[in-house]
Amino acid sequence: MVSFLALVIGILFGVAVWAIRHGNTLRIVIGLSILSNTVNLMLIAVGFKGEIAPIIGLEGAPADPLVQALILTAIVIGFGVTAFALVLSYALIKEEGSTEVDAFRRLRG
């Protein structure tokens, strides 16, 4: 199961980097979103070593609640960054009529 999860994380990371390298702002936003979710998945895979919930009194190796809290924070921050990037992309489309990154260079003046 661990090797399958590592393979999925690697494929998602490759897809995200491929999308970010293109000159289209919408692909960049999607790539950043995939990359954010890939990092969250990696942190969950690395940080989950227990088999039960982290409740005092239960027997067994509990899962680390710090990793879960960090993932929840990362999800919220990733959503905010994605929303901001979509607003910037929309403004670029409205101003230049294009989704290409080169249009940002024309906006400098």
C-alpha positions as CSV (number, residue, x, y, z in Angstrom):
1,M,0.0,0.0,0.0
2,V,2.9,2.4,0.8
3,S,4.5,1.9,-2.6
4,F,1.1,2.5,-4.4
5,L,0.6,5.7,-2.4
6,A,4.2,6.8,-3.2
7,L,3.5,6.2,-6.9
8,V,0.2,8.2,-6.8
9,I,2.0,11.1,-5.0
10,G,4.8,11.0,-7.7
11,I,2.3,11.0,-10.6
12,L,0.3,13.9,-9.1
13,F,3.5,15.8,-8.4
14,G,4.6,15.3,-12.0
15,V,1.2,16.4,-13.4
16,A,1.3,19.5,-11.2
17,V,4.8,20.5,-12.4
18,W,3.8,19.9,-16.0
19,A,0.7,22.1,-15.6
20,I,2.7,24.9,-13.9
21,R,5.3,25.0,-16.6
22,H,2.8,25.9,-19.3
23,G,2.2,29.5,-20.1
24,N,-1.6,29.5,-19.5
25,T,-2.7,31.1,-16.2
26,L,-5.6,28.7,-15.7
27,R,-3.3,25.7,-16.0
28,I,-1.0,27.3,-13.5
29,V,-3.8,27.7,-11.0
30,I,-4.9,24.1,-11.5
31,G,-1.3,22.9,-11.2
32,L,-0.8,24.9,-8.0
33,S,-4.0,23.4,-6.6
34,I,-2.9,19.8,-7.5
35,L,0.5,20.5,-6.0
36,S,-1.1,21.7,-2.8
37,N,-3.2,18.6,-2.5
38,T,-0.3,16.4,-3.3
39,V,1.8,17.9,-0.5
40,N,-1.2,17.3,1.8
41,L,-1.5,13.7,0.8
42,M,2.3,13.3,1.3
43,L,2.1,14.7,4.8
44,I,-0.8,12.5,5.7
45,A,1.0,9.4,4.3
46,V,4.2,10.3,6.3
47,G,2.5,11.4,9.5
48,F,-0.1,8.6,9.9
49,K,1.7,5.9,11.8
50,G,-1.0,4.9,14.2
51,E,-4.1,2.7,13.8
52,I,-6.5,4.5,16.1
53,A,-7.7,8.0,16.9
54,P,-5.6,10.0,19.4
55,I,-7.8,9.6,22.4
56,I,-6.4,9.0,25.9
57,G,-7.3,5.6,27.2
58,L,-7.5,3.7,24.0
59,E,-4.9,1.0,23.5
60,G,-2.6,0.9,20.5
61,A,-0.4,3.4,18.7
62,P,-2.4,6.6,18.2
63,A,-2.2,8.8,15.1
64,D,-0.4,12.1,15.5
65,P,-3.0,14.9,15.8
66,L,-0.5,17.6,14.9
67,V,-0.2,16.3,11.3
68,Q,-4.0,16.4,11.0
69,A,-4.1,20.0,12.3
70,L,-1.4,21.0,9.8
71,I,-3.3,19.5,6.9
72,L,-6.5,21.3,7.9
73,T,-4.6,24.6,8.0
74,A,-2.9,23.8,4.7
75,I,-6.3,23.1,3.0
76,V,-7.6,26.5,4.1
77,I,-4.5,28.3,3.0
78,G,-4.5,26.4,-0.3
79,F,-8.1,27.4,-0.9
80,G,-7.3,31.1,-0.3
81,V,-4.3,31.0,-2.6
82,T,-6.4,29.3,-5.4
83,A,-9.2,31.8,-5.0
84,F,-6.7,34.7,-5.2
85,A,-5.0,33.2,-8.3
86,L,-8.4,32.7,-10.0
87,V,-9.2,36.4,-9.3
88,L,-5.9,37.5,-10.8
89,S,-6.5,35.2,-13.8
90,Y,-10.0,36.7,-14.3
91,A,-8.6,40.2,-14.1
92,L,-6.0,39.3,-16.8
93,I,-8.7,37.9,-19.0
94,K,-10.9,41.0,-18.5
95,E,-8.0,43.4,-19.2
96,E,-6.1,41.6,-21.9
97,G,-8.5,39.1,-23.3
98,S,-6.0,36.3,-22.9
99,T,-4.9,33.7,-20.4
100,E,-1.3,33.6,-21.4
101,V,1.4,34.6,-18.9
102,D,3.0,36.9,-21.5
103,A,0.0,39.2,-21.1
104,F,1.2,40.0,-17.6
105,R,4.4,41.5,-19.1
106,R,2.4,43.8,-21.3
107,L,0.5,45.1,-18.3
108,R,3.7,46.5,-16.7
109,G,3.3,49.6,-18.9
